[in-house]
Amino acid sequence: MLATATRLIHRLRETAGLRLELFLLEVVEERIRIVDALLLAALAIVCVLMTLVSLTATVVVFFWDTHRLLALAVVTATYGVAATVALVKLRSHLRRWQSFSATLEEFKQDSACFKKPN
């Protein structure tokens, strides 16, 4: 009986160690993913802003003699719609974001093993 209890404790410790190692690995991966996403987002934002400034200037100069206010209104409305769409997509993306999914799945499997009748 003592040998069985010792083996059980050893296996539980081994399992806990493996789960902790998996969790720490996922923390590192998540940090790399977040930094990559932030860098790409910053680059995209700078490029988009430069493009929008250039586009706005081009449209206003093109329509300067005839409909400059209408051109500014249309460009502004277009930017507003694009910003709204982007924010809705970002919100959806953040709601679906799942961190540490492999660790949580392993914990669920471990829990199911302990609930099985012998």
DSSP file (Angstrom, degrees, kcal/mol; ACC not computed):
  #  RESIDUE AA STRUCTURE BP1 BP2  ACC     N-H-->O    O-->H-N    N-H-->O    O-->H-N    TCO  KAPPA ALPHA  PHI   PSI    X-CA   Y-CA   Z-CA
    1    1 A M     >        0   0    0      0, 0.0     4,-2.2     0, 0.0     5,-0.2   0.000 360.0 360.0 360.0 -40.5    0.0    0.0    0.0
    2    2 A L  H  >  +     0   0    0      1,-0.2     4,-2.3     2,-0.2     5,-0.2   0.884 360.0  52.3 -65.9 -38.3    2.9    2.4    0.8
    3    3 A A  H  > S+     0   0    0      2,-0.2     4,-2.4     1,-0.2    -1,-0.2   0.890 109.6  49.3 -64.9 -38.9    4.5    1.6   -2.5
    4    4 A T  H  > S+     0   0    0      2,-0.2     4,-2.5     1,-0.2    -2,-0.2   0.915 111.5  48.2 -65.9 -43.1    1.3    2.4   -4.4
    5    5 A A  H  X S+     0   0    0     -4,-2.2     4,-2.4     2,-0.2    -2,-0.2   0.891 111.7  50.7 -64.7 -38.6    0.9    5.7   -2.5
    6    6 A T  H  X S+     0   0    0     -4,-2.3     4,-2.5     2,-0.2    -2,-0.2   0.918 111.3  47.6 -64.9 -43.8    4.6    6.5   -3.3
    7    7 A R  H  X S+     0   0    0     -4,-2.4     4,-2.8     2,-0.2    -2,-0.2   0.906 111.6  51.2 -63.0 -40.9    4.1    5.8   -7.0
    8    8 A L  H  X S+     0   0    0     -4,-2.5     4,-2.6     2,-0.2    -2,-0.2   0.921 111.4  46.7 -62.9 -44.5    0.9    7.8   -7.0
    9    9 A I  H  X S+     0   0    0     -4,-2.4     4,-2.5     2,-0.2    -1,-0.2   0.909 112.5  50.8 -63.6 -42.1    2.7   10.8   -5.4
   10   10 A H  H  X S+     0   0    0     -4,-2.5     4,-2.5     2,-0.2    -2,-0.2   0.927 112.3  46.2 -61.8 -44.8    5.6   10.4   -7.8
   11   11 A R  H  X S+     0   0    0     -4,-2.8     4,-2.9     2,-0.2    -2,-0.2   0.895 111.9  50.8 -66.5 -39.6    3.3   10.4  -10.8
   12   12 A L  H  X S+     0   0    0     -4,-2.6     4,-2.6     2,-0.2    -1,-0.2   0.914 112.2  47.0 -63.5 -41.4    1.3   13.3   -9.6
   13   13 A R  H  X S+     0   0    0     -4,-2.5     4,-2.3     2,-0.2    -2,-0.2   0.910 113.3  48.9 -65.2 -41.9    4.5   15.3   -9.1
   14   14 A E  H  X S+     0   0    0     -4,-2.5     4,-2.2     2,-0.2    -2,-0.2   0.915 112.7  47.8 -63.3 -43.3    5.7   14.3  -12.5
   15   15 A T  H  X S+     0   0    0     -4,-2.9     4,-2.5     2,-0.2    -2,-0.2   0.917 111.5  49.9 -64.4 -43.8    2.4   15.3  -14.1
   16   16 A A  H  X S+     0   0    0     -4,-2.6     4,-2.4     1,-0.2    -1,-0.2   0.894 110.2  51.5 -61.9 -40.0    2.4   18.6  -12.3
   17   17 A G  H  X S+     0   0    0     -4,-2.3     4,-2.3     2,-0.2    -1,-0.2   0.907 110.6  47.9 -63.5 -42.0    5.9   19.3  -13.5
   18   18 A L  H  X S+     0   0    0     -4,-2.2     4,-2.3     2,-0.2    -2,-0.2   0.895 112.0  49.3 -65.5 -40.0    5.0   18.5  -17.1
   19   19 A R  H  X S+     0   0    0     -4,-2.5     4,-2.4     2,-0.2    -2,-0.2   0.898 111.4  49.2 -66.7 -39.3    1.9   20.8  -16.8
   20   20 A L  H  X S+     0   0    0     -4,-2.4     4,-2.5     2,-0.2    -2,-0.2   0.904 110.7  50.6 -65.5 -41.0    4.0   23.6  -15.4
   21   21 A E  H  X S+     0   0    0     -4,-2.3     4,-2.1     2,-0.2    -2,-0.2   0.912 111.3  48.3 -62.6 -42.4    6.6   23.2  -18.1
   22   22 A L  H  X S+     0   0    0     -4,-2.3     4,-2.3     2,-0.2    -2,-0.2   0.914 111.3  50.5 -63.4 -43.1    3.8   23.3  -20.8
   23   23 A F  H  X S+     0   0    0     -4,-2.4     4,-2.0     1,-0.2    -2,-0.2   0.922 110.7  48.3 -61.7 -45.2    2.3   26.4  -19.2
   24   24 A L  H  X S+     0   0    0     -4,-2.5     4,-2.0     1,-0.2    -1,-0.2   0.879 110.4  52.1 -65.2 -37.6    5.7   28.2  -19.1
   25   25 A L  H  X S+     0   0    0     -4,-2.1     4,-2.3     1,-0.2    -1,-0.2   0.908 109.8  49.0 -63.1 -41.9    6.3   27.3  -22.7
   26   26 A E  H  X S+     0   0    0     -4,-2.3     4,-2.7     2,-0.2    -2,-0.2   0.839 106.4  56.8 -67.7 -32.1    3.0   28.8  -23.6
   27   27 A V  H  X S+     0   0    0     -4,-2.0     4,-2.3     2,-0.2    -1,-0.2   0.933 109.1  46.1 -62.3 -45.2    3.7   31.9  -21.7
   28   28 A V  H  X S+     0   0    0     -4,-2.0     4,-2.2     2,-0.2    -2,-0.2   0.933 114.0  48.0 -62.9 -46.1    6.9   32.5  -23.8
   29   29 A E  H  X S+     0   0    0     -4,-2.3     4,-2.5     1,-0.2    -2,-0.2   0.900 111.7  50.2 -61.8 -41.1    5.0   31.8  -27.0
   30   30 A E  H  X S+     0   0    0     -4,-2.7     4,-2.5     2,-0.2    -1,-0.2   0.898 109.2  51.1 -65.4 -40.4    2.2   34.1  -26.0
   31   31 A R  H  X S+     0   0    0     -4,-2.3     4,-2.4     2,-0.2    -1,-0.2   0.914 111.2  47.8 -63.4 -42.6    4.6   36.9  -25.2
   32   32 A I  H  X S+     0   0    0     -4,-2.2     4,-2.5     1,-0.2    -2,-0.2   0.914 112.3  50.1 -63.8 -42.8    6.4   36.5  -28.6
   33   33 A R  H  X S+     0   0    0     -4,-2.5     4,-2.4     2,-0.2    -2,-0.2   0.902 111.4  48.1 -62.4 -42.0    3.0   36.5  -30.4
   34   34 A I  H  X S+     0   0    0     -4,-2.5     4,-2.6     2,-0.2    -2,-0.2   0.920 112.2  48.0 -66.7 -44.5    1.9   39.6  -28.6
   35   35 A V  H  X S+     0   0    0     -4,-2.4     4,-2.5     2,-0.2     5,-0.2   0.927 112.9  48.9 -63.2 -44.1    5.1   41.5  -29.3
   36   36 A D  H  X S+     0   0    0     -4,-2.5     4,-2.5     1,-0.2     5,-0.2   0.926 112.1  48.9 -59.7 -44.9    4.9   40.5  -33.0
   37   37 A A  H  X S+     0   0    0     -4,-2.4     4,-2.4     1,-0.2    -2,-0.2   0.904 111.7  48.8 -63.6 -41.3    1.3   41.6  -33.2
   38   38 A L  H  X S+     0   0    0     -4,-2.6     4,-2.5     2,-0.2    -1,-0.2   0.903 111.9  48.4 -67.0 -40.6    2.0   44.9  -31.6
   39   39 A L  H  X S+     0   0    0     -4,-2.5     4,-2.3     2,-0.2    -2,-0.2   0.929 113.9  46.2 -64.7 -44.5    5.0   45.6  -33.8
   40   40 A L  H  X S+     0   0    0     -4,-2.5     4,-2.6    -5,-0.2    -2,-0.2   0.890 112.5  51.3 -64.6 -38.4    3.0   44.7  -37.0
   41   41 A A  H  X S+     0   0    0     -4,-2.4     4,-2.6    -5,-0.2    -2,-0.2   0.915 109.8  49.5 -65.1 -42.2    0.1   46.8  -35.7
   42   42 A A  H  X S+     0   0    0     -4,-2.5     4,-2.2     2,-0.2    -2,-0.2   0.926 112.8  46.9 -62.8 -44.3    2.3   49.8  -35.1
   43   43 A L  H  X S+     0   0    0     -4,-2.3     4,-2.4     1,-0.2    -2,-0.2   0.922 113.3  48.9 -62.8 -44.0    3.9   49.5  -38.6
   44   44 A A  H  X S+     0   0    0     -4,-2.6     4,-2.8     1,-0.2     5,-0.2   0.903 109.9  51.7 -63.2 -41.3    0.4   49.1  -40.2
   45   45 A I  H  X S+     0   0    0     -4,-2.6     4,-2.6     2,-0.2     5,-0.2   0.929 110.6  47.7 -62.9 -45.4   -0.9   52.1  -38.4
   46   46 A V  H  X S+     0   0    0     -4,-2.2     4,-2.2     1,-0.2    -2,-0.2   0.936 114.9  45.9 -61.1 -46.3    1.9   54.4  -39.5
   47   47 A C  H  X S+     0   0    0     -4,-2.4     4,-2.3     1,-0.2    -2,-0.2   0.905 113.3  49.0 -65.1 -41.7    1.6   53.2  -43.1
   48   48 A V  H  X S+     0   0    0     -4,-2.8     4,-2.8     2,-0.2    -1,-0.2   0.918 110.8  50.4 -64.8 -43.0   -2.2   53.6  -43.1
   49   49 A L  H  X S+     0   0    0     -4,-2.6     4,-2.3    -5,-0.2    -2,-0.2   0.917 111.2  48.1 -62.7 -42.2   -2.0   57.1  -41.6
   50   50 A M  H  X S+     0   0    0     -4,-2.2     4,-2.2    -5,-0.2    -1,-0.2   0.909 112.9  48.9 -63.6 -41.2    0.5   58.2  -44.2
   51   51 A T  H  X S+     0   0    0     -4,-2.3     4,-2.9     2,-0.2    -2,-0.2   0.917 111.0  49.8 -63.7 -43.9   -1.6   56.7  -47.0
   52   52 A L  H  X S+     0   0    0     -4,-2.8     4,-2.7     2,-0.2     5,-0.2   0.891 110.0  50.2 -65.2 -39.5   -4.7   58.4  -45.7
   53   53 A V  H  X S+     0   0    0     -4,-2.3     4,-2.3    -5,-0.2    -1,-0.2   0.936 113.8  45.7 -62.3 -45.7   -3.0   61.8  -45.5
   54   54 A S  H  X S+     0   0    0     -4,-2.2     4,-2.4     2,-0.2    -2,-0.2   0.917 113.8  48.6 -64.1 -43.1   -1.8   61.4  -49.1
   55   55 A L  H  X S+     0   0    0     -4,-2.9     4,-2.7     2,-0.2     5,-0.2   0.919 111.1  50.1 -63.5 -44.2   -5.2   60.2  -50.3
   56   56 A T  H  X S+     0   0    0     -4,-2.7     4,-2.6     1,-0.2     5,-0.2   0.934 111.8  47.6 -60.6 -46.5   -6.9   63.1  -48.6
   57   57 A A  H  X S+     0   0    0     -4,-2.3     4,-2.5    -5,-0.2     5,-0.2   0.911 112.4  50.1 -61.5 -42.1   -4.6   65.6  -50.1
   58   58 A T  H  X S+     0   0    0     -4,-2.4     4,-2.4     2,-0.2    -2,-0.2   0.932 112.7  45.5 -63.0 -46.5   -4.9   64.1  -53.5
   59   59 A V  H  X S+     0   0    0     -4,-2.7     4,-2.1     2,-0.2    -2,-0.2   0.925 114.5  47.7 -64.2 -45.4   -8.7   64.1  -53.4
   60   60 A V  H  < S+     0   0    0     -4,-2.6     4,-0.2    -5,-0.2    -2,-0.2   0.921 113.6  47.2 -64.4 -43.6   -9.0   67.7  -52.1
   61   61 A V  H >< S+     0   0    0     -4,-2.5     3,-1.0    -5,-0.2     4,-0.3   0.903 110.9  52.9 -63.6 -40.5   -6.5   69.0  -54.6
   62   62 A F  H 3< S+     0   0    0     -4,-2.4     3,-0.3     1,-0.2    -1,-0.2   0.896 119.8  32.9 -61.9 -40.8   -8.3   67.2  -57.4
   63   63 A F  T >X S+     0   0    0     -4,-2.1     4,-1.0     1,-0.2     3,-0.5   0.182  85.2 115.5-100.7  16.7  -11.7   68.7  -56.5
   64   64 A W  T <4 S+     0   0    0     -3,-1.0     4,-0.4     1,-0.2    -1,-0.2   0.873  79.0  41.8 -57.4 -43.1  -10.3   72.1  -55.3
   65   65 A D  T 34 S+     0   0    0     -4,-0.3    -1,-0.2    -3,-0.3    -2,-0.1   0.726 128.8  22.8 -80.2 -21.3  -12.0   74.2  -57.9
   66   66 A T  T <4 S+     0   0    0     -3,-0.5    -2,-0.2    -4,-0.1     3,-0.1   0.847 133.6   0.4-112.0 -59.5  -15.4   72.5  -57.9
   67   67 A H     X  +     0   0    0     -4,-1.0     4,-2.5     1,-0.1     5,-0.2  -0.358  64.6 147.9-135.9  54.5  -16.4   70.5  -54.8
   68   68 A R  H  > S+     0   0    0     -4,-0.4     4,-2.2    -5,-0.2     5,-0.2   0.887  78.4  47.4 -62.9 -39.6  -13.7   70.7  -52.2
   69   69 A L  H  > S+     0   0    0      2,-0.2     4,-2.4     1,-0.2    -1,-0.2   0.903 112.8  48.8 -69.7 -40.0  -16.1   70.6  -49.2
   70   70 A L  H  > S+     0   0    0      2,-0.2     4,-2.6     1,-0.2    -2,-0.2   0.911 110.6  51.6 -63.5 -41.3  -18.0   67.6  -50.7
   71   71 A A  H  X S+     0   0    0     -4,-2.5     4,-2.4     1,-0.2    -2,-0.2   0.919 110.9  47.7 -61.9 -44.1  -14.7   65.8  -51.3
   72   72 A L  H  X S+     0   0    0     -4,-2.2     4,-2.6    -5,-0.2    -1,-0.2   0.903 112.0  50.3 -63.5 -40.5  -13.6   66.4  -47.7
   73   73 A A  H  X S+     0   0    0     -4,-2.4     4,-2.5     2,-0.2    -2,-0.2   0.915 111.7  47.2 -64.4 -42.8  -17.0   65.2  -46.4
   74   74 A V  H  X S+     0   0    0     -4,-2.6     4,-2.4     2,-0.2    -2,-0.2   0.922 113.8  47.4 -65.7 -43.7  -16.9   62.0  -48.5
   75   75 A V  H  X S+     0   0    0     -4,-2.4     4,-2.3    -5,-0.2    -2,-0.2   0.918 113.0  49.3 -63.7 -42.5  -13.3   61.2  -47.5
   76   76 A T  H  X S+     0   0    0     -4,-2.6     4,-2.2     2,-0.2    -2,-0.2   0.917 111.5  48.4 -63.5 -43.7  -14.1   61.9  -43.8
   77   77 A A  H  X S+     0   0    0     -4,-2.5     4,-2.5     2,-0.2    -1,-0.2   0.899 110.0  52.5 -63.0 -40.3  -17.2   59.6  -44.0
   78   78 A T  H  X S+     0   0    0     -4,-2.4     4,-2.5     1,-0.2    -2,-0.2   0.920 109.7  48.5 -61.8 -43.5  -15.1   56.9  -45.7
   79   79 A Y  H  X S+     0   0    0     -4,-2.3     4,-2.5     1,-0.2    -1,-0.2   0.892 110.6  52.1 -63.2 -39.0  -12.5   57.1  -42.9
   80   80 A G  H  X S+     0   0    0     -4,-2.2     4,-2.2     2,-0.2    -2,-0.2   0.920 110.8  46.1 -63.7 -44.1  -15.3   56.9  -40.3
   81   81 A V  H  X S+     0   0    0     -4,-2.5     4,-2.5     2,-0.2     5,-0.2   0.923 113.3  49.8 -64.0 -44.3  -16.8   53.8  -41.8
   82   82 A A  H  X S+     0   0    0     -4,-2.5     4,-2.4     1,-0.2    -2,-0.2   0.902 110.9  49.7 -62.4 -40.9  -13.4   52.1  -42.2
   83   83 A A  H  X S+     0   0    0     -4,-2.5     4,-2.4     2,-0.2    -1,-0.2   0.903 110.8  50.0 -64.5 -40.8  -12.6   52.9  -38.5
   84   84 A T  H  X S+     0   0    0     -4,-2.2     4,-2.3     2,-0.2    -2,-0.2   0.925 111.2  48.1 -63.7 -45.1  -15.9   51.5  -37.4
   85   85 A V  H  X S+     0   0    0     -4,-2.5     4,-2.3     1,-0.2    -2,-0.2   0.920 112.4  49.8 -60.9 -43.9  -15.4   48.3  -39.4
   86   86 A A  H  X S+     0   0    0     -4,-2.4     4,-2.5     1,-0.2    -2,-0.2   0.907 110.8  48.9 -63.2 -42.3  -11.9   47.9  -38.0
   87   87 A L  H  X S+     0   0    0     -4,-2.4     4,-2.4     2,-0.2    -1,-0.2   0.882 110.8  50.3 -66.4 -38.2  -13.0   48.4  -34.4
   88   88 A V  H  X S+     0   0    0     -4,-2.3     4,-2.2     2,-0.2    -2,-0.2   0.917 112.7  46.9 -65.2 -42.6  -15.8   45.8  -34.8
   89   89 A K  H  X S+     0   0    0     -4,-2.3     4,-2.6     2,-0.2    -2,-0.2   0.905 112.1  50.6 -66.0 -40.4  -13.4   43.3  -36.2
   90   90 A L  H  X S+     0   0    0     -4,-2.5     4,-2.6     2,-0.2    -2,-0.2   0.921 109.7  50.1 -62.6 -43.9  -10.9   44.0  -33.4
   91   91 A R  H  X S+     0   0    0     -4,-2.4     4,-1.8     1,-0.2    -1,-0.2   0.918 112.0  47.8 -60.8 -43.8  -13.5   43.5  -30.8
   92   92 A S  H  X S+     0   0    0     -4,-2.2     4,-1.4     1,-0.2    -2,-0.2   0.908 111.8  50.5 -62.5 -42.9  -14.6   40.2  -32.4
   93   93 A H  H  X S+     0   0    0     -4,-2.6     4,-0.6     1,-0.2     3,-0.2   0.909 109.9  49.6 -63.1 -42.8  -11.0   39.1  -32.6
   94   94 A L  H  < S+     0   0    0     -4,-2.6     3,-0.4     1,-0.2    -1,-0.2   0.829 107.3  54.9 -68.4 -31.4  -10.3   40.0  -28.9
   95   95 A R  H  < S+     0   0    0     -4,-1.8    -1,-0.2     1,-0.2    -2,-0.2   0.822 111.0  45.3 -69.5 -29.9  -13.4   38.1  -27.8
   96   96 A R  H  < S+     0   0    0     -4,-1.4    -1,-0.2    -3,-0.2    -2,-0.2   0.513  83.9 120.7 -90.0  -5.3  -12.2   34.9  -29.5
   97   97 A W     <  -     0   0    0     -4,-0.6     2,-0.5    -3,-0.4    -3,-0.0  -0.403  42.7-170.7 -64.5 126.5   -8.6   35.2  -28.2
   98   98 A Q        -     0   0    0     -2,-0.2     3,-0.5     0, 0.0     2,-0.3  -0.946   2.6-165.3-125.4 111.5   -7.7   32.1  -26.2
   99   99 A S  S    S+     0   0    0     -2,-0.5   -72,-0.1     1,-0.2   -73,-0.0  -0.694  71.6   8.5 -91.9 147.2   -4.5   32.1  -24.3
  100  100 A F  S  > S+     0   0    0     -2,-0.3     4,-2.3   -74,-0.2    -1,-0.2   0.830  73.8 155.6  58.7  38.3   -2.9   28.9  -22.8
  101  101 A S  H  >  +     0   0    0     -3,-0.5     4,-2.3     1,-0.2     5,-0.2   0.874  69.3  52.1 -65.4 -37.3   -5.4   26.7  -24.7
  102  102 A A  H  > S+     0   0    0      2,-0.2     4,-2.2     1,-0.2    -1,-0.2   0.910 110.7  48.0 -66.2 -40.7   -3.0   23.6  -24.7
  103  103 A T  H  > S+     0   0    0      2,-0.2     4,-2.2     1,-0.2    -2,-0.2   0.928 112.5  48.2 -64.3 -45.1   -2.5   23.9  -20.9
  104  104 A L  H  X S+     0   0    0     -4,-2.3     4,-2.1     1,-0.2    -2,-0.2   0.887 110.5  52.0 -63.3 -38.6   -6.2   24.2  -20.2
  105  105 A E  H  X S+     0   0    0     -4,-2.3     4,-2.3     2,-0.2    -1,-0.2   0.907 108.9  50.1 -64.2 -41.5   -7.0   21.2  -22.5
  106  106 A E  H  X S+     0   0    0     -4,-2.2     4,-2.6     1,-0.2    -2,-0.2   0.902 109.6  51.0 -63.7 -40.4   -4.4   19.1  -20.6
  107  107 A F  H  X S+     0   0    0     -4,-2.2     4,-2.5     2,-0.2    -1,-0.2   0.887 109.5  50.8 -63.8 -38.0   -6.0   20.1  -17.3
  108  108 A K  H  X S+     0   0    0     -4,-2.1     4,-2.3     2,-0.2    -2,-0.2   0.912 111.3  47.8 -64.8 -42.1   -9.4   19.1  -18.6
  109  109 A Q  H  X S+     0   0    0     -4,-2.3     4,-2.0     2,-0.2    -2,-0.2   0.904 112.0  50.0 -65.4 -40.6   -8.1   15.7  -19.7
  110  110 A D  H  X S+     0   0    0     -4,-2.6     4,-1.7     1,-0.2    -2,-0.2   0.922 110.8  49.6 -61.7 -43.5   -6.4   15.2  -16.3
  111  111 A S  H  X S+     0   0    0     -4,-2.5     4,-1.2     1,-0.2    -2,-0.2   0.893 109.3  51.8 -63.1 -39.8   -9.7   16.1  -14.6
  112  112 A A  H  X S+     0   0    0     -4,-2.3     4,-0.9     1,-0.2    -1,-0.2   0.872 106.5  54.7 -65.5 -36.2  -11.6   13.6  -16.8
  113  113 A C  H  < S+     0   0    0     -4,-2.0     3,-0.5     1,-0.2    -1,-0.2   0.891 108.2  48.4 -63.5 -38.9   -9.1   10.9  -15.9
  114  114 A F  H  < S+     0   0    0     -4,-1.7    -1,-0.2     1,-0.2    -2,-0.2   0.747 109.2  53.6 -74.3 -21.7   -9.7   11.4  -12.2
  115  115 A K  H  < S+     0   0    0     -4,-1.2    -1,-0.2    -5,-0.2    -2,-0.2   0.636  83.2 106.9 -85.7 -14.7  -13.4   11.4  -12.7
  116  116 A K  S  < S-     0   0    0     -4,-0.9     2,-0.2    -3,-0.5    -3,-0.0  -0.412  76.3-118.8 -65.8 135.6  -13.4    8.0  -14.5
  117  117 A P              0   0    0      0, 0.0    -1,-0.1     0, 0.0    -2,-0.1  -0.519 360.0 360.0 -73.4 144.5  -14.8    5.2  -12.3
  118  118 A N              0   0    0     -2,-0.2    -2,-0.1     0, 0.0     0, 0.0   0.454 360.0 360.0 -79.7 360.0  -12.3    2.4  -11.7
